[in-house]
Amino acid sequence: MKDTDQQMSDKCINENTAWQHKLLNSANKFLHWVITLDTYDGSEKIYTHMTETSNYVFFFGGTLRTVTKSRLYSVFVFCSLIVPLALFSIFECRHLWYHSHGLHLRTLIIVFYYFNLLTASSFFRAACSDPGVVSRNVHMPGMAIAYQIPREYYNHVILPSENQSAVITMKYCQTCRIWRPPRSSHCPVCDVCVLTHDHHCIWLGNCIGQRNYRFFIAFLISSIIACLLQVALSAIRLSNVTHPSKAPVSILLICYCGLGVQYPLILFLYHIFLTGTQQTTHEYLRSIGSKNPIFHKITRDRNSPYDRGSFFKNLIHLMFQERGWILVDPTKRQRYPRDVRFQRIPEAHTMENI
């Protein structure tokens, strides 16, 4: 009897241990799905591989992303959008809605909430979506000597263009081991090459490139309109009281949004003139030889191979260009083996060692 009881006790302990391991494994998988900082053993999803070859952190199975080891300015930006909306909804909206005469003011309130929703949506799509990441290690040279790059890979490849006085150049990225597509650039913050790379925005925590540039512009436009509507509604609320002290939140919102609208407005105007000359921020800063565009005049480069001939055509083409195919899709549900695209190859040797 004692042996039987002991066996049953051991069996229960083993079952409980197995159940605890299974529960712990499921919890680890769920946490890894919520936030992916490094590769999970046994997983073959693309976003788990990308954490090894980039500085990205993925959330919710690769749906959202941000950059690791960077200051969370994007959280500050999101809070700066939510706080005035919350204050208006709590203290101002009810009075304006029920004490308005006619439908015009209520329509204005609905439009105001619509542009705030559009601002939040554009913010997340610009900050957390794929900017146009190019696959790594696609153009690997024959490695007779381990990881050395041939001498000719240090040259620029010149492609023909319709404008005979302009040239399209391609450069080999020694970090990503690819020939960069035209207008692409390597971002040292994200550690990836991005199609039509405009700049890395610290306020969004993401690169702005071919696939999310339109969302970035939509974020600027919608935030400007939302701020102006906020000022208008707060001014109407202030005009309906007998003394300004009875509507302190309205005064606060007018000052807050009046000052806050200036930065996105200046940035939007800057990108209007920049895209009108068919230039990205990266190309413009490289042309002026500075990292600070202040006090530099934006001029049109008539030898640019991308110039469409008119300000309006350049503006439409660059702002509303096709997003193109997503080259590295972290949200794919298929499982992929860890091939060479998701391996970090050692840095190239210098030319003296080749």
RODO-2510 file (C-alpha; in nm, 4 decimals, decimal comma):
residues 354
     n   res          X          Y          Z
     1     m     0,0000     0,0000     0,0000
     2     k     0,2770     0,2412     0,0841
     3     d     0,4451     0,1839    -0,2543
     4     t     0,1160     0,2456    -0,4328
     5     d     0,0521     0,5647    -0,2394
     6     q     0,4070     0,6797    -0,3104
     7     q     0,3665     0,6132    -0,6834
     8     m     0,0381     0,8032    -0,6911
     9     s     0,1995     1,0909    -0,5042
    10     d     0,4940     1,1007    -0,7457
    11     k     0,2545     1,0893    -1,0405
    12     c     0,0584     1,3854    -0,9047
    13     i     0,3797     1,5799    -0,8476
    14     n     0,4963     1,5062    -1,2023
    15     e     0,1601     1,6092    -1,3469
    16     n     0,1622     1,9320    -1,1454
    17     t     0,5192     2,0045    -1,2534
    18     a     0,4355     1,9395    -1,6187
    19     w     0,1272     2,1596    -1,5907
    20     q     0,3332     2,4395    -1,4336
    21     h     0,5969     2,4157    -1,7080
    22     k     0,3247     2,4247    -1,9728
    23     l     0,1611     2,7261    -1,8092
    24     l     0,4966     2,9033    -1,7764
    25     n     0,5785     2,8306    -2,1399
    26     s     0,2404     2,9685    -2,2520
    27     a     0,2928     3,2800    -2,0412
    28     n     0,6391     3,3324    -2,1920
    29     k     0,4991     3,2949    -2,5434
    30     f     0,2233     3,5457    -2,4678
    31     l     0,4670     3,7980    -2,3210
    32     h     0,6940     3,7455    -2,6200
    33     w     0,3973     3,8126    -2,8500
    34     v     0,3119     4,1328    -2,6600
    35     i     0,6695     4,2652    -2,6681
    36     t     0,9615     4,1127    -2,8549
    37     l     1,3018     4,2317    -2,7412
    38     d     1,5043     3,9349    -2,8624
    39     t     1,4528     3,6108    -3,0490
    40     y     1,2440     3,3499    -2,8750
    41     d     1,3865     2,9963    -2,8965
    42     g     1,2015     2,7868    -3,1523
    43     s     1,0082     3,0753    -3,3088
    44     e     1,0355     3,1264    -3,6834
    45     k     0,8302     3,4444    -3,7247
    46     i     0,9949     3,7236    -3,9214
    47     y     0,9672     3,9863    -3,6479
    48     t     1,1621     3,7653    -3,4065
    49     h     1,4466     3,7415    -3,6567
    50     m     1,4468     4,1175    -3,7229
    51     t     1,5315     4,1943    -3,3611
    52     e     1,8743     4,0389    -3,4270
    53     t     1,9500     4,2439    -3,7395
    54     s     1,7982     4,5799    -3,6406
    55     n     1,7310     4,7974    -3,3378
    56     y     1,3549     4,7413    -3,3549
    57     v     1,1306     4,6316    -3,0697
    58     f     0,8032     4,4712    -3,1821
    59     f     0,4657     4,4630    -3,0104
    60     f     0,1583     4,2429    -3,0576
    61     g     0,3104     3,9901    -3,2924
    62     g     0,5003     4,2378    -3,5084
    63     t     0,2025     4,4721    -3,5646
    64     l     0,3674     4,7734    -3,3973
    65     r     0,7328     4,8664    -3,3669
    66     t     0,9650     5,1183    -3,2116
    67     v     1,3381     5,1577    -3,1704
    68     t     1,5166     5,0231    -2,8665
    69     k     1,7701     5,2246    -2,6667
    70     s     1,6110     5,5553    -2,7682
    71     r     1,4355     5,8221    -2,5661
    72     l     1,0596     5,7817    -2,5590
    73     y     0,9750     6,1164    -2,7170
    74     s     0,6853     5,9478    -2,8987
    75     v     0,5123     5,8850    -2,5636
    76     f     0,5475     6,2548    -2,4814
    77     v     0,4007     6,3503    -2,8228
    78     f     0,1061     6,1137    -2,7777
    79     c     0,0349     6,2504    -2,4295
    80     s     0,0524     6,6071    -2,5625
    81     l    -0,2228     6,5112    -2,8086
    82     i    -0,4449     6,3372    -2,5541
    83     v    -0,4280     6,5882    -2,2670
    84     p    -0,6003     6,8849    -2,4412
    85     l    -0,8600     6,6506    -2,5916
    86     a    -0,9379     6,5097    -2,2474
    87     l    -0,9619     6,8560    -2,0905
    88     f    -1,1957     6,9749    -2,3644
    89     s    -1,4152     6,6647    -2,3364
    90     i    -1,4462     6,6943    -1,9572
    91     f    -1,4859     7,0699    -1,9067
    92     e    -1,5935     7,2301    -2,2353
    93     c    -1,7737     6,9936    -2,4700
    94     r    -2,0914     6,9431    -2,2679
    95     h    -2,1554     7,3167    -2,2303
    96     l    -2,0945     7,3889    -2,5990
    97     w    -2,3081     7,0946    -2,7131
    98     y    -2,6177     7,1664    -2,5024
    99     h    -2,6016     7,5447    -2,5064
   100     s    -2,5340     7,5872    -2,8770
   101     h    -2,7895     7,7559    -3,1016
   102     g    -2,8332     7,5650    -3,4259
   103     l    -2,6369     7,2764    -3,5721
   104     h    -2,3303     7,4705    -3,6814
   105     l    -2,1491     7,4486    -3,3502
   106     r    -2,2350     7,0817    -3,3017
   107     t    -2,1073     7,0093    -3,6515
   108     l    -1,7857     7,1904    -3,5639
   109     i    -1,7488     6,9736    -3,2515
   110     i    -1,7968     6,6543    -3,4579
   111     v    -1,5385     6,7733    -3,7101
   112     f    -1,3018     6,8516    -3,4232
   113     y    -1,3263     6,4968    -3,2863
   114     y    -1,2852     6,3550    -3,6359
   115     f    -0,9548     6,5355    -3,6895
   116     n    -0,8345     6,4279    -3,3455
   117     l    -0,9113     6,0682    -3,4384
   118     l    -0,7318     6,1179    -3,7699
   119     t    -0,4333     6,2669    -3,5848
   120     a    -0,4077     5,9679    -3,3515
   121     s    -0,4468     5,7197    -3,6379
   122     s    -0,1837     5,8927    -3,8527
   123     f     0,0488     5,9152    -3,5544
   124     f     0,0388     5,5401    -3,4920
   125     r     0,0744     5,4543    -3,8613
   126     a     0,3712     5,6867    -3,9033
   127     a     0,5371     5,5883    -3,5754
   128     c     0,4721     5,2143    -3,5673
   129     s     0,4499     5,0961    -3,9289
   130     d     0,7133     4,9880    -4,1796
   131     p     0,8936     5,2892    -4,3331
   132     g     1,0234     5,0762    -4,6216
   133     v     1,2870     4,8483    -4,4724
   134     v     1,5032     4,6722    -4,7321
   135     s     1,6044     4,3085    -4,6837
   136     r     1,9589     4,2509    -4,5621
   137     n     2,2383     4,0424    -4,7131
   138     v     2,0773     4,0176    -5,0568
   139     h     2,3925     4,1063    -5,2523
   140     m     2,6565     3,9019    -5,0812
   141     p     2,9885     3,8846    -5,2699
   142     g     3,1733     3,5594    -5,3160
   143     m     3,3625     3,5220    -4,9909
   144     a     3,6922     3,3597    -5,0799
   145     i     3,8223     3,5373    -4,7703
   146     a     3,5624     3,5525    -4,4952
   147     y     3,3382     3,8620    -4,5054
   148     q     3,5712     4,0762    -4,7133
   149     i     3,4151     4,3057    -4,9703
   150     p     3,5616     4,3299    -5,3210
   151     r     3,7309     4,6547    -5,4124
   152     e     3,4753     4,7362    -5,6823
   153     y     3,1966     4,7362    -5,4207
   154     y     3,3371     5,0629    -5,2825
   155     n     3,2510     5,2397    -5,6089
   156     h     2,9199     5,4021    -5,6977
   157     v     2,7079     5,2508    -5,9731
   158     i     2,5785     5,5167    -6,2137
   159     l     2,2413     5,4534    -6,3778
   160     p     2,1053     5,6391    -6,6837
   161     s     1,8223     5,8903    -6,6508
   162     e     1,6033     6,0964    -6,8828
   163     n     1,7933     6,4102    -6,7854
   164     q     2,1351     6,3722    -6,9478
   165     s     2,2950     6,6237    -6,7108
   166     a     2,1773     6,4265    -6,4059
   167     v     2,2825     6,0857    -6,2841
   168     i     2,1265     5,8266    -6,0562
   169     t     2,3778     5,6643    -5,8256
   170     m     2,3633     5,3438    -5,6274
   171     k     2,5898     5,2713    -5,3328
   172     y     2,6730     4,9463    -5,1620
   173     c     2,5790     4,9355    -4,7934
   174     q     2,8552     4,7608    -4,6045
   175     t     2,6315     4,7092    -4,3001
   176     c     2,3250     4,5621    -4,4732
   177     r     2,5296     4,4006    -4,7535
   178     i     2,3019     4,5253    -5,0323
   179     w     2,3171     4,7638    -5,3255
   180     r     2,0846     5,0342    -5,2016
   181     p     1,7951     5,1237    -5,4332
   182     p     1,8036     5,4869    -5,5563
   183     r     1,7129     5,7420    -5,2850
   184     s     1,7561     5,4809    -5,0131
   185     s     1,9773     5,5358    -4,7119
   186     h     2,0963     5,3526    -4,4046
   187     c     1,9590     5,4753    -4,0732
   188     p     2,2149     5,4309    -3,7933
   189     v     1,9429     5,4611    -3,5266
   190     c     1,7233     5,1808    -3,6620
   191     d     2,0227     5,0005    -3,8217
   192     v     1,8311     4,9308    -4,1445
   193     c     1,8230     5,0646    -4,5007
   194     v     1,4989     5,2466    -4,5879
   195     l     1,3402     5,3137    -4,9278
   196     t     1,3196     5,6860    -5,0203
   197     h     1,4577     5,7685    -4,6775
   198     d     1,3525     6,1159    -4,5665
   199     h     1,4767     6,1301    -4,2075
   200     h     1,4638     5,9565    -3,8707
   201     c     1,2064     6,1360    -3,6572
   202     i     1,2945     6,1267    -3,2880
   203     w     0,9448     6,2540    -3,2002
   204     l     0,7840     5,9487    -3,3603
   205     g     1,0629     5,7021    -3,2839
   206     n     1,0701     5,5759    -3,6416
   207     c     1,2202     5,6482    -3,9799
   208     i     1,0115     5,8399    -4,2328
   209     g     1,0408     5,6688    -4,5683
   210     q     0,8490     5,5642    -4,8754
   211     r     0,5893     5,3533    -4,6958
   212     n     0,4947     5,5923    -4,4150
   213     y     0,5719     5,9407    -4,5532
   214     r     0,2063     6,0038    -4,6416
   215     f     0,1045     5,9133    -4,2848
   216     f     0,3636     6,1568    -4,1521
   217     i     0,2211     6,4362    -4,3695
   218     a    -0,1350     6,3387    -4,2718
   219     f    -0,0305     6,3567    -3,9051
   220     l     0,1045     6,7092    -3,9488
   221     i    -0,2026     6,8333    -4,1398
   222     s    -0,4594     6,6767    -3,9051
   223     s    -0,2784     6,7969    -3,5914
   224     i    -0,2672     7,1534    -3,7285
   225     i    -0,6403     7,1509    -3,8081
   226     a    -0,7242     6,9916    -3,4720
   227     c    -0,5291     7,2627    -3,2872
   228     l    -0,6975     7,5419    -3,4810
   229     l    -1,0421     7,3920    -3,4159
   230     q    -0,9534     7,3585    -3,0488
   231     v    -0,8643     7,7279    -3,0335
   232     a    -1,1864     7,8238    -3,2133
   233     l    -1,4113     7,6135    -2,9873
   234     s    -1,2385     7,7375    -2,6733
   235     a    -1,2763     8,0966    -2,7922
   236     i    -1,6505     8,0394    -2,8488
   237     r    -1,6819     7,8911    -2,5015
   238     l    -1,4944     8,1900    -2,3568
   239     s    -1,7233     8,4331    -2,5346
   240     n    -2,0300     8,2740    -2,3721
   241     v    -1,9231     8,3477    -2,0141
   242     t    -1,9568     8,6760    -1,8299
   243     h    -1,6020     8,6694    -1,6950
   244     p    -1,2876     8,4841    -1,8133
   245     s    -1,2368     8,3410    -1,4634
   246     k    -1,5446     8,1237    -1,5162
   247     a    -1,3735     7,9370    -1,8047
   248     p    -1,0093     7,8873    -1,7005
   249     v    -0,9769     7,5665    -1,9043
   250     s    -1,0718     7,7561    -2,2203
   251     i    -0,7907     8,0060    -2,1607
   252     l    -0,5480     7,7225    -2,0920
   253     l    -0,6461     7,5395    -2,4122
   254     i    -0,6188     7,8552    -2,6238
   255     c    -0,2657     7,9204    -2,4963
   256     y    -0,1627     7,5543    -2,5186
   257     c    -0,2905     7,4915    -2,8717
   258     g    -0,1922     7,8372    -2,9943
   259     l     0,1680     7,7672    -2,9004
   260     g     0,1607     7,3964    -2,9864
   261     v     0,0392     7,4463    -3,3434
   262     q     0,3506     7,6376    -3,4424
   263     y     0,5939     7,3443    -3,4597
   264     p     0,3832     7,1127    -3,6827
   265     l     0,2873     7,4134    -3,8963
   266     i     0,6507     7,5126    -3,9558
   267     l     0,7450     7,1500    -4,0202
   268     f     0,4581     7,1063    -4,2658
   269     l     0,5523     7,4227    -4,4582
   270     y     0,9134     7,3029    -4,4648
   271     h     0,8080     6,9731    -4,6223
   272     i     0,5810     7,1544    -4,8691
   273     f     0,8760     7,3518    -5,0071
   274     l     1,1063     7,0514    -4,9826
   275     t     0,8832     6,8120    -5,1751
   276     g     0,8015     7,0887    -5,4229
   277     t     1,1675     7,0807    -5,5221
   278     q     1,1614     6,6970    -5,5339
   279     q     1,4014     6,6519    -5,2440
   280     t     1,3959     6,4426    -4,9316
   281     t     1,5326     6,5807    -4,6065
   282     h     1,8314     6,3469    -4,6336
   283     e     1,9111     6,4661    -4,9878
   284     y     1,8662     6,8322    -4,8931
   285     l     2,0935     6,8164    -4,5868
   286     r     2,3541     6,6347    -4,7910
   287     s     2,3369     6,9023    -5,0618
   288     i     2,3923     7,1891    -4,8160
   289     g     2,6589     6,9976    -4,6231
   290     s     2,4923     7,0513    -4,2862
   291     k     2,2731     6,8681    -4,0377
   292     n     2,0840     7,1864    -3,9513
   293     p     1,8455     7,3216    -4,2198
   294     i     1,7835     7,6499    -4,0341
   295     f     1,8944     7,9631    -4,2216
   296     h     1,9435     7,7655    -4,5439
   297     k     1,7318     7,8491    -4,8433
   298     i     1,5540     7,5586    -5,0118
   299     t     1,6451     7,5791    -5,3786
   300     r     1,5463     7,3646    -5,6710
   301     d     1,8143     7,1367    -5,8129
   302     r     1,7551     7,1479    -6,1872
   303     n     2,0081     6,8687    -6,2390
   304     s     1,8107     6,6329    -6,0193
   305     p     1,7085     6,3143    -6,2041
   306     y     1,3849     6,3075    -6,0040
   307     d     1,2630     6,6603    -6,0877
   308     r     0,9211     6,6497    -6,2581
   309     g     0,9503     6,9981    -6,4023
   310     s     0,6978     7,1808    -6,1841
   311     f     0,6460     7,2523    -5,8160
   312     f     0,2989     7,0982    -5,8079
   313     k     0,4003     6,7756    -5,9856
   314     n     0,6960     6,7318    -5,7521
   315     l     0,4722     6,7917    -5,4519
   316     i     0,2116     6,5346    -5,5571
   317     h     0,4666     6,2743    -5,6643
   318     l     0,6728     6,2733    -5,3456
   319     m     0,3897     6,3142    -5,0969
   320     f     0,1536     6,0666    -5,2590
   321     q     0,3980     5,8245    -5,4162
   322     e     0,3082     5,4582    -5,4246
   323     r     0,3959     5,2823    -5,1020
   324     g     0,5282     4,9842    -5,2963
   325     w     0,5702     4,6288    -5,1796
   326     i     0,6615     4,5615    -4,8198
   327     l     0,9976     4,3901    -4,8517
   328     v     1,0238     4,2625    -4,4942
   329     d     0,6766     4,1980    -4,3512
   330     p     0,7003     4,1154    -3,9784
   331     t     0,3256     4,0455    -3,9491
   332     k     0,3250     3,7427    -4,1793
   333     r     0,1855     3,4401    -4,0039
   334     q     0,3942     3,1934    -4,2035
   335     r     0,7036     3,0548    -4,0382
   336     y     1,0407     3,1188    -4,1991
   337     p     1,3735     2,9545    -4,1334
   338     r     1,6487     3,1819    -4,0103
   339     d     1,8135     3,2412    -4,3482
   340     v     2,0957     3,4795    -4,4332
   341     r     1,8585     3,7814    -4,4576
   342     f     1,8146     3,7689    -4,0802
   343     q     2,1751     3,7239    -3,9772
   344     r     2,4103     3,9954    -3,8650
   345     i     2,7225     3,9572    -4,0793
   346     p     3,0491     4,0854    -3,9278
   347     e     3,1541     4,4312    -4,0353
   348     a     3,3518     4,4601    -4,3570
   349     h     3,7288     4,4938    -4,3529
   350     t     3,8931     4,8182    -4,4583
   351     m     4,0325     4,8570    -4,8072
   352     e     4,3851     4,8181    -4,6718
   353     n     4,2997     4,4646    -4,5656
   354     i     4,1543     4,3621    -4,9014
***
